[in-house]
Amino acid sequence: MSNVRNLKKDINYVLGDIIEAVYVWEYSNTDKDTKKSEAIIDEAIATFDELIAKVNDSSVTNKKAHFKIVNQELEDKGRALIEKINKL
């Protein structure tokens, strides 16, 4: 992890791409109910807020290890959201 700025960009890009994928699904499936897809978008936004708050937490003593954990959490939650999109 080179720096905090790159981690914030990664969080933004990953979750932004997930939200964009949901919008593409909704656009191509206009005949289907969008409650599940809207829930995925809400979860992605909540995940974004949670991860950014963790990155900005100044009370952490070992920042390198903390950022590594946040990065791993981003990967795990991102994969879970992608799996939910694939199940739509």
C-alpha positions in Angstrom: 0.0 0.0 0.0 1.7 3.1 -1.2 -0.4 5.7 0.6 -3.8 6.7 2.0 -4.8 8.6 -1.1 -4.4 5.4 -3.3 -6.5 3.4 -0.8 -9.2 6.0 -0.9 -9.2 6.0 -4.7 -9.4 2.2 -4.7 -12.4 2.2 -2.4 -14.0 4.8 -4.6 -13.3 3.0 -7.8 -14.3 -0.5 -6.7 -17.6 0.5 -5.1 -18.3 3.0 -7.9 -17.9 0.3 -10.5 -20.2 -2.0 -8.5 -22.9 0.6 -8.4 -22.4 1.2 -12.1 -22.8 -2.5 -12.8 -26.1 -2.5 -10.9 -27.3 0.5 -13.0 -26.4 -1.4 -16.2 -28.3 -4.4 -15.0 -31.3 -2.3 -14.1 -31.2 -0.6 -17.5 -31.0 -3.9 -19.4 -33.7 -5.6 -17.3 -36.4 -3.0 -17.1 -39.1 -5.6 -16.8 -37.7 -7.0 -13.5 -38.2 -5.7 -9.9 -35.4 -3.4 -8.7 -35.8 -3.9 -5.0 -32.8 -6.3 -4.7 -30.6 -4.1 -7.0 -31.5 -1.0 -5.0 -30.5 -2.9 -1.8 -27.1 -3.7 -3.4 -26.6 0.0 -4.2 -27.5 0.9 -0.6 -25.1 -1.7 0.8 -22.3 -0.4 -1.5 -22.8 3.1 -0.3 -22.9 2.0 3.4 -19.7 0.0 2.8 -18.0 3.1 1.2 -18.9 5.2 4.2 -17.7 2.6 6.6 -14.4 2.0 4.9 -13.6 5.7 4.4 -14.3 6.3 8.1 -11.9 3.5 9.0 -9.2 5.0 6.7 -9.7 8.4 8.3 -9.5 7.1 11.8 -6.6 8.9 13.4 -6.5 6.9 16.6 -4.8 3.9 15.0 -1.3 3.2 16.2 0.0 0.9 13.5 -1.3 2.5 10.3 0.3 0.2 7.8 -1.3 -2.9 9.4 -4.6 -1.0 9.7 -4.6 0.0 6.0 -3.8 -3.6 5.0 -6.9 -4.8 7.0 -9.1 -2.1 5.4 -7.8 -3.1 1.9 -8.6 -6.8 2.6 -12.0 -5.8 3.9 -12.6 -3.8 0.6 -11.7 -6.9 -1.4 -14.0 -9.2 0.7 -17.0 -6.9 0.6 -16.5 -6.1 -3.1 -16.5 -9.8 -4.0 -19.7 -10.3 -1.9 -21.4 -7.4 -3.7 -20.3 -8.8 -7.1 -21.7 -12.2 -6.2 -25.0 -10.6 -5.3 -25.1 -8.8 -8.7 -24.4 -12.0 -10.5 -27.4 -13.7 -8.7 -29.8 -11.0 -9.9 
